[in-house]
Amino acid sequence: MKTFRLLPARWKLILTGVVIAAVLAAASVAILWGDSPEKTKAQSIREYALEMRPANLDYGEGVWHAWTFDGTVPGPTLKVKVGEKLRVKVSNHLDMMASFHAHLEGYSIENDGSQANLLLGKGDKGMLRPGEAYTYEFTPPSPGLFYYHTHSADKGLAPSRFVMQGLYGAIIVSDPNEAPVREEVLFMGERGHATEGNLTFWVMNGMGLPGGEVALENIFKQQGMAGIEKQFNRTLPTFRAKVNEPIKLHVINIGDISHSLYIHSAEYVSLGVLGGRSWPGKVVPLVPGAADTLLVKFSYPGLWLFHCHVESHADTGMVGVFVVE
């Protein structure tokens, strides 16, 4: 006959503690900062901290007194995976009300960052007054290209004026089961009102070369390639690539008028809009607010132009380059 003995109380406490610790560990949430995710069975949180602040951006021939997220135009790219929570703490160091509004889906009104919060009196702290901070939370249900911008209309300025002044950035939601590919972001749009000197109105990633391709030729005649290279990521948005290297290029028209994108020589297909097919004529049409993700690959090395194919926009500075090796 089998007999069973009761464990002493001391051992009961030890075993109970082990069980509780295991339960707590299983329910824990991992906090991920930036691009360093940790694997966990519980929901992960990817957390960012952004500052809205003024920045004087010097382009050589002029200065843009921009309003920015973290001092750059565009602001930082926020990356999150499907199933993760995106938590964004935003602090306002401008002298006017501003907010963070994300073009995501399925979030509560407290995270909208728009005039609706003021009207409802719910989540109104998300419309940040100078010196305030607020944390927005989202759980993106599907992968894709999205973006964020302010939604303020403070001091009698329309929201478009705030956006044109530089308060925008990209959000990339990725499939956790998809193999990673190098990613780049390109915003097309217009520059805001607070400028001085010789600056372009139409910009890509906040940059523009006054005179466009005519200016490129003149710089080369006077200074050679060294002069052109001085413009890389100053007035010329510049990406570097290797032959046959696949790159996801996320393109967003943040502006108020239509733009389009053409890349010389590259093979590229539309992943976001056409499901892997090419745009007719190799020109990507972008109405205001539209976006697409392109899978880009170059077969030959070189200095390859890309530009808005509204030619008058390219003529006045909407030009960039891929440096391919």
Buried (B, 14 or more C-beta within 10 A) or exposed (E): EEEEEEEEEEEEEEEEEEEEEEEEEEEEEBEBEEEEBEEBEEEBBBBBBBBBBBBEBEBBEBBBBBBBBBBBBBBBBBBBBBEBBBBBBBBBBBEBBBBBBBBBEEBEEBBBBBBBBBEEEBBBBBBBEEEBBBBBBBBBEEBBBBBBBBBBBBEEEEBBBBBBBBBBBBBBBBEEEEEEEEBBBBBBBBBBEBBEEEBBBBBBBBBBBBBBBEBBEEBEEEEEEEBBBEBBEBBBBBBEBEEEBEBBBBBBBBBEEBBBBBBBBBBBBBBBBBEEEEBEEBBBBBEBEBBBBBBBBBEEEBEBBBBBBBEEBBBBBBBBBBBBE
